[in-house]
Amino acid sequence: MLPRIKDVKALKDYELLLTFDNGEVKSFDVSPYLEKGNFRELKEPNVFYSVKPCLGSIQWSNGLDLCPDTLYMDSAPLNNE
């Protein structure tokens, strides 16, 4: 099983700062999703910045979420440890 989300912070330019339960901190770019279905709603700053950790993943106030495995595999490490 891949690591799960412990904490999340929304940053400018539709980036998320993700802290995983194994201690890794990574950056995830949400912008590629913004033209797909309900993810268009995340263009609204109040919705995008509402993101919170939820059951090992993340969820926005409108109920949208992303798979924790996708978040881990497609995010970029913040340093080269």
C-alpha positions as MATLAB code, in Angstrom:
seq = 'MLPRIKDVKALKDYELLLTFDNGEVKSFDVSPYLEKGNFRELKEPNVFYSVKPCLGSIQWSNGLDLCPDTLYMDSAPLNNE';
ca = [
       0.000    0.000    0.000;
       1.304    3.437   -0.911;
       1.547    6.209    1.703;
      -1.570    8.159    2.568;
      -2.146   11.884    3.023;
      -1.562   13.256    6.501;
      -1.855   16.959    5.642;
      -2.557   19.142    2.610;
      -2.163   22.842    1.888;
      -3.446   24.623   -1.218;
      -0.861   26.887   -2.837;
      -1.011   29.413   -5.661;
      -1.167   28.244   -9.292;
      -3.301   25.206   -8.377;
      -0.519   23.412   -6.530;
      -1.031   21.284   -3.433;
       1.585   20.734   -0.763;
       1.081   17.167    0.423;
       2.475   15.585    3.572;
       2.302   11.800    3.567;
       2.150    9.473    6.559;
       5.667    8.208    5.761;
       7.063   11.739    6.275;
       7.502   12.610    2.589;
       6.441   16.079    1.468;
       5.541   16.509   -2.191;
       3.916   18.958   -4.574;
       0.942   18.013   -6.766;
      -0.183   20.099   -9.752;
      -3.985   20.132  -10.033;
      -4.056   22.321  -13.178;
      -4.215   19.392  -15.667;
      -7.560   18.392  -14.106;
      -9.204   21.834  -14.298;
     -10.824   21.280  -17.703;
     -12.258   17.866  -16.826;
     -15.854   17.449  -15.653;
     -16.618   18.602  -12.138;
     -12.966   19.514  -11.552;
     -13.744   22.785  -13.380;
     -15.279   23.897  -10.080;
     -11.764   24.013   -8.596;
     -11.025   27.110  -10.710;
     -13.067   28.984   -8.089;
     -10.496   30.003   -5.444;
     -12.904   29.488   -2.534;
     -13.405   25.887   -3.609;
      -9.757   25.159   -4.418;
      -8.510   26.521   -1.085;
     -11.107   24.486    0.851;
      -9.104   21.246    0.419;
      -8.618   19.119    3.537;
      -7.235   15.673    4.345;
      -9.942   13.016    4.322;
      -9.545    9.299    5.087;
      -5.976    9.133    3.801;
      -6.671   11.264    0.750;
      -7.968   14.799    0.166;
     -11.400   16.301   -0.397;
     -12.719   19.719   -1.344;
     -15.835   21.387    0.098;
     -17.814   20.452   -3.025;
     -17.130   16.731   -2.430;
     -14.473   16.274   -5.128;
     -11.543   14.089   -4.223;
      -8.505   12.434   -5.790;
      -7.161    8.927   -5.380;
      -4.377    8.856   -2.768;
      -2.293    6.574   -5.007;
      -2.529    9.115   -7.846;
      -1.536   11.884   -5.467;
       1.521    9.947   -4.349;
       2.679    8.632   -7.725;
       2.072   11.846   -9.697;
       3.435   14.321   -7.168;
       6.935   15.767   -7.198;
       9.310   15.527   -4.234;
      10.309   18.877   -2.817;
      13.920   17.813   -2.374;
      16.269   15.006   -3.421;
      16.556   13.063   -0.181;
];
